[in-house]
Amino acid sequence: MRRGSDHSSLYKTDTSDTNLSFFSSVLHLRGPSLVPQPVVSAEGDVLCYNGQIFEGLPIDPQLTSDTKVIWNLLTEQVSQYGEQGIRDALARLEGPYAIVYYQAATQTLYYARDPLGRRSLLVSTPSGERSQFVLASVGETLGNGEWAWEEVGCESLWKVSLSDTNVDNLYTPQTVERFISLDPVNSTIPPASFTVPLLDSKLFPAENDALNEAADRLIIELDESVKRRVENIPALEASNCEHPPARLAILFSGGLDCTVIALLADRYIPTNEPIDLLNVGFENPRSLANQLKASTGPKKVKIKGKGKQDEATLRNGSPEECIGRVEPYQAPRSVDSDEERRTKVYGVPDRKTGWDTLAELRELRPTRTWNFVEIDVPYEECTRLTPVSLALALYFASRGEGTVVDSTTRKRSPYISQAKVLLSGLGADEQLGGYGRHRRAYELGGWSGLIDEIQMDITRLPTRNLGRDDRVISTHSKEARFPYLSLSFIRYLSRIPIQTKCDFRYAEPRKDSDEAIGDKILLRLAADRLGLKRTRGKKKRAMQFGSRSAKMDGQDEAQGGSGGGMRRRGMGAEKLGAAEAKERISLRVEEEDL
């Protein structure tokens, strides 16, 4: 029950032909009191809901629960409009959710995910001699056989009729109707007379009324998105009144996207409470061996099974021969202090960027306690988990176990983040031209090529890894929230002309430079206006490379169970691997109210 640690319950019922079991575990994060799930009506209707309502429905989280609002809305809509009422109710929601609703009168099971797939919902349909139909937040192996799991498609409301007596249609999912579409990107091409905005002495766009106005508007829109996701997080119980625990944490690389939302979130958390900045660094044998080669030339290194050999063996051998043979780097204890060794092993790019950005946050918000949580992951610990770079970084970040250094005494202490809500900067790169391939698209296809590339990124957001990320993060009874992926914020950005969001007519920055210009130009201008003068120019770096979780042992990071390497197939779903299970049931629905 680690995914929802505040409550769990199992409800069973039957139809003439089917045994149904509904199981929920609840992580209480909204409303004045916990609402037990599954919710069951006197008529036998059942609701399992995992999500949040940030827009679309009137709700005061201090007075009522999202689950109660959804339950009352569905009850009202179904009584008046039947199946169409369910579709219309979900179309009004904005926020991450996965929902399962059983209507007893029609013996129909309805289920859906939000249009971006920010919450996990998996389905396993009958196969061979196995007749069970299962919906779950996390895929498992039930009984003795392997179960094939697929992500539920985000494009529709789905239903399964349990009263259908046709054996060929047994538990066959059907779509009800597409209930929402993402706004298309503004496809207007800039006129040929459009000139490149001038740069100032620091190689940043000079004062420009149009860009400044757009940057101010972005701050307003993003601030509202952050506010909705932060202001009603319940406070955690504090054993020390002077130093209450952080109720909010940021998945923090020190880059532009996460730092902007961290600074905005500061407005909505009481000033006497800290905010945790979760920064992950991996011990990467391959990277450390490369550093050793670059800094010292040929050295004796220990090769597993080979004793001591000249490092030229590594330099001259094929990658296949070298991968996985270098033992985790150990700095000599007799020479280096623990802090020096920590810096050598875990001083990954994201850690260095994080230190720099932390200093700027403390300059801008000196009354706030910013807990920079250094989460150091030994190589040995990684070998026990599925080797998926992105999932690894999220797994250890959400676990929150690391150390913090006191800003005054410089003393390092163990620290475990208790924050249940994690803000993520995901979504900014896709919408604002933050990837290197966006520049390539412009170079090959001009403005039209760039627009098409960004449109593709936005369109495929529901089919990427948001469901996987939710499964990984919720393992530790945490939930991620994504201010850049608010549907209203996406709608706002989609309407902005492309040249306002990014402009790749600026020269590509040098590879040895940490500064960037052209990509995400609107967000960089917003950061500048918020006072983030150093962070505004930070170059994009993928999480798996910034934390050095990628290519640790030469295995393909694109493989592995419920982590990554998934393939899109059928019903708008992705095939997944399976994990262990605890019991066999005829129909199981697992959801958490987060």
Buried (B, 14 or more C-beta within 10 A) or exposed (E): EEBBBBBBEEBEBEBEEBEBBBBBBBBBBBBEEBBBBBBBBEEBBBBBBBBBBBBBBEBEBEEBBBBBBBBEBBBEBBEEEEBBBBBBBBBBBBBBBBBBBBBBEBBBBBBBBBBBBBBBBBBBBEEEEBEBBBBBBBBBBBEEEEBEBBBBBBBBBBBBBBEBEEEEEBBBBBEBEEBBEBBEBBEEBBEEEEEEBEEEEEEBBEEEEEBBEBBEBBBEBBBBBBBBBBEBBBEEEEEEEEEBBBBBBBBBBBBBBBBBBBBBBBEBBEEEBBBBBBBBBBBBBBBBBEBBBEEEEEEEBEBEEEEEBEBEBBEEBEEEEBBBBBBBBEBEEEEBEEEEBBBBBBBBBBBBBBBEBBBBBBEBBEEBBBBBBBBBBEBEEBEEBBBBBBBBBBBBBBBBBBBBBEEEEEEBEEBEBBBBBBBBBBBBBBBBBBBEEBBBBBEEEEBEBBBBBBBEBBBEBBBBBBBBBBBBBBBBBBBBBBBBBBBBBBEBBBEBBBBBBBBBEBEBBEEEEBBBBBBBBBBBBBBBBBBBBBBBBBBBBBBBBBBBBBBBBBBEBEBBBBBBBBEBEEBBBBBBBBBEBEEEBBBBBBBBBB
